[in-house]
Every structure is written in C-alpha cells, then in structure tokens.
Amino acid sequence: MSTHTIIEKYQTTFSKHRELAQQANAIFPDGVTHDNRHTEPFPIYIDRAQGSKKWTVDEIELIDYWSGHGALLLGHSPPEIVAAVTQQMPHGTHYGACHALEVEWGSRVKELIPSAERIRFVNSGTEATLMAIRLARMHTGKSKFLKFAGHFHGWHDAVILGVNPPFETPVSGIPEGVIDTTVICPPNDIEAVEKALKSDPEIACVILEPTGASFGTIPTNGEFLRQLRQVTQDHGVVLIFDEVISGFRASPGGAQGYYNITPDLTTLAKILAGGLPGGAVAGKEELVNLISIKAEKSNARGKKMPHPGTFNANPLSAAAGIAMLKQVKTGIPHERVNRSAKMLREGLIEVIDQHKLDWAVYGEFSGVKILIGHGVDGLRAADFDPYSCDYRQLKGSSDAMLSMNLRCGMLLNGIDIASNGGMTMAAHTDDDVQQTVAAFDQTIGWMKADGLLS
Ligand SMILES: Cc1ncc(COP(=O)(O)O)c(C=O)c1O
C-alpha cells in the first residue's frame, strides 16, 4: 500500500463494480435505491449471502455488519427461514384474503411484545410510524406530535424532520402545516419534554427510539424512558416506542421487554418479518381498534381510520416472520449478538488506543458505533462516554474524507461495515470478530501511510 492510496486500490480491486455503478447512475438518483447505500467513489455489488458473509459479483468474500439494515438477527438465509419461505412459495404469494399464517404471526407478536394487546400488519417501518401517529391523533383529537432530535422513524412527511444535523433545518418538500405540527426536543432532556407538554396542549403523542437515535448512535437509557412514561401519562399524551430496529433485537420483547416499560403503541418492522418486507403497529386495544369498523360508532368523531394495503401480512413475509419469531422466543440469538458486539467493540477500542486516535467506539446490545473524531485531547477510547458528548457530534458530523477511506479500507480488508458502525448477527463467529479487528488495525495503518491520520 505504500505507492497506492486506499482509494486508488479500491478503484482497481473493485473495477467491475465501477462499471455496474456507471450503469446504475443512468437509472437511479446517485445510482442507489437507499440513501445509506450511497458510497464514494462507488458502491459494491453483492451477488449472494450466507451466514455472516456476503459475496460480491466478482466473488470477493466480505464479513457483513449491515445485517440487512437491521432486519437480520440470525444471519443471511438461515435454514429455518429459507425452509419456511420455500415451503410457502408454491402455495401462493398473495391470496387477497385472510389466512392462517397471519393469525399465527400476530399471536407470536402478541406473546413477545408486552404492549401488544392488538396488532395491525403494514409493510414497513415507515408505514408503521405513519399509522401510530395517526392513531394517536385520532385518539386524542390533537394534531401535534413530539419527537427527539436525531431519532429516525422512517421518511414520511411528519417524522423526517430533525433527523440529521443541523436538526433545526426543515426538509424541503414538507408543507409548513406539517412542520408546524412537529415539536422537536433535544434527546434525553425530560425537562424540555415536560415544558413542551405543559405549554402546548395540542400535543397528541411522543415518539422515540427506546434504545436511542439510530439504534443508540445517540444513546438513551431506562431512566429516561421511565421518566417519559410518567410524564406522558401525567399529561394524557400517547407514548409510542418506535421499535422498528430494537424490536426483537434488544431482547425477545424489544426494548420495552428489556427495560420493563410499556408504551401505549409500538411500531415494528425489520426482524418482525424474518428478513422479508413487513411491519406492524401493536398497542392498546382502545388505540389500535380505531382501525376497526366498530370505531365508526364508538369514536366521538364518528370515523374509523381507513387502512387498506395490498401487501399487508403477505404470506411469504408471514412464513418468514413466524420462523424468525420462533428463534427470537428462545433468547439464544440475543446472547450471541450481544456477546459478539461487545467483543468487537472492545477489540476496536484497543486498536484506537494503540494508534492514539481521538476516535471512539461505543454501543449497546448488538450495536457497534464508530465515532471518527471526538475532538477531546488525551481522552482514551476506553474511557469514552457517549452521554458526556454533545449529541450533535455523535450523529452525522464525521469528516467525509476519513469516513470514505475507512469504509473503502475495510472493504479492501474483507469487511462490509458503514463508517459509523454496524450490527452483529448470531452467525458472526469469534473468528469473524478477530478478522474485523485486524482489518480495522490494517485500515488505520493505511490511512496513516496515506497521510490522513497522524
Ligand atoms: C427506528 C426506525 N424506525 C423506522 C424505520 C423505517 O423503517 P423502514 O425502512 O422499514 O420504512 C427505521 C429504519 O431503519 C428505523 O430504524
């Protein structure tokens, strides 16, 4: 690596991918189909995946920490899910009718998620938060909702505000009326929440990621969740836990099961559908039943919430979801993912301190968060506490050049991880973790040789 920079080597090693990216650029904005897949100088293209690994179109093997954007808890193509989907396929992919699988899938959600008195299946996390906020508005007759800076709840109009720094800048294309109904508080600030709820009687609900913004990039804790439960109860405001990513991951019962705090509504997706598309809203009967035709009569405003949806509870997702939730119930995958994430965090922290960088690695459960540059002189990575760091710095403020080189260097070393971290799957082995730590060490060495780090 002494004569070629990381990016030059990436261009050569992944040249076939550059050709695909050029074709993709003529079809898709930025050549990608999800913002987070945008990679400079170009993304890599995957052909197949199994266990903890993915293989590129030119057969390069990679250890994966994207974990299907968090949808994969066990690993890629686990045999029990492959069998369930394969068995279902010839029986039909869409009945346009009720089916027994949706009943089993729903009853398994009910069994695992403490707040789930009633459930409605949707197709994604975005649809789930859209439904939950609307149900809260119907239930309370109020129009506003409160969210926290940095917390991600999908991309529909209301929730996409305040996700990325600078958190105050409105996203264009969102009507003023919607912006006016969105109240954004700093994360973990219970006084700000109390103040907002006291001064604004129009707030219908509070929504948050109960393991913190972007699965703990800006972490939160049980103490804050308990305070929030109390404050929302005191003000008659609906509390929504967005467990799209933490659900079935933080514990079999999600973050609410782990912390023993029950929200009024819960949004679910990702692991719920076993690696296939799917989502759900679960919660108090009186709230979720506003979808029922019976609400037409009982709701003071005399209307039910309309909810069609072509692919709601489609049989393939239901089959995959059932197979996944059977594994989730055992709690065994959680022990594995938490253990390997802890091992990985510890290994990466050691590398950072050996190289004397002002970087940090932190996280909880199966999360591994990488912060490139905290800017505090003499602070060892081993002593870094994300709660003592400004939340604005924790999310999205990394140096673009360092991020690109870290990402490309890790790929060249056989590791597919975002520059701000990833998630473990039960399929990750100790050997995978050791290889990842070695790749991190090697990449930082290359970045130093390229003059990007001192
Ligand atoms: C906490 C949270 N809520 C909502 C969403 C949106 O889910 P989807 O991508 O399925 O629309 C995500 C996706 O990453 C998420 O992590």
PDBQT file of the ligand as one rigid body, heavy atoms in Angstrom, charges set to zero:
ROOT
HETATM    1  C1  LIG A 501     -36.307   3.123  14.366  1.00  0.00    +0.000 C 
HETATM    2  C2  LIG A 501     -36.748   3.068  12.933  1.00  0.00    +0.000 A 
HETATM    3  N1  LIG A 501     -37.979   3.489  12.615  1.00  0.00    +0.000 NA
HETATM    4  C3  LIG A 501     -38.442   3.458  11.356  1.00  0.00    +0.000 A 
HETATM    5  C4  LIG A 501     -37.644   2.997  10.337  1.00  0.00    +0.000 A 
HETATM    6  C5  LIG A 501     -38.176   2.958   8.932  1.00  0.00    +0.000 C 
HETATM    7  O1  LIG A 501     -38.384   1.633   8.581  1.00  0.00    +0.000 OA
HETATM    8  P1  LIG A 501     -38.486   1.217   7.034  1.00  0.00    +0.000 P 
HETATM    9  O2  LIG A 501     -37.123   1.411   6.456  1.00  0.00    +0.000 OA
HETATM   10  O3  LIG A 501     -38.919  -0.213   7.085  1.00  0.00    +0.000 OA
HETATM   11  O4  LIG A 501     -39.501   2.110   6.407  1.00  0.00    +0.000 OA
HETATM   12  C6  LIG A 501     -36.354   2.542  10.612  1.00  0.00    +0.000 A 
HETATM   13  C7  LIG A 501     -35.464   2.069   9.541  1.00  0.00    +0.000 C 
HETATM   14  O5  LIG A 501     -34.280   1.963   9.654  1.00  0.00    +0.000 OA
HETATM   15  C8  LIG A 501     -35.891   2.585  11.954  1.00  0.00    +0.000 A 
HETATM   16  O6  LIG A 501     -34.670   2.176  12.275  1.00  0.00    +0.000 OA
ENDROOT
TORSDOF 0
